[in-house]
């Protein structure tokens, strides 16, 4: 069953893909800024939180335990 949290994770993944494409384009051209790096870090941190939450729902030995 799909839950609202799955939609948030899917949206965050798409946002991360777009952000990484943007950074991959800007990096070799020397246009990557400290602010853009910080934004990408925030995106990765959000993804990590969402994946940790999602992983808790699996029937897995780590279920119910802190991950990461």
Residue pairs with C-beta under 8 A, 6 or more apart in sequence:
3 57
5 50
5 53
5 54
6 54
8 50
9 47
9 50
9 51
9 54
12 43
12 46
12 47
12 50
13 47
15 43
16 43
16 44
16 47
19 39
19 40
19 43
20 40
22 36
23 32
23 36
23 40
26 32
26 36
48 68
52 67
52 68
55 62
55 67
56 63
56 64
56 67
57 63
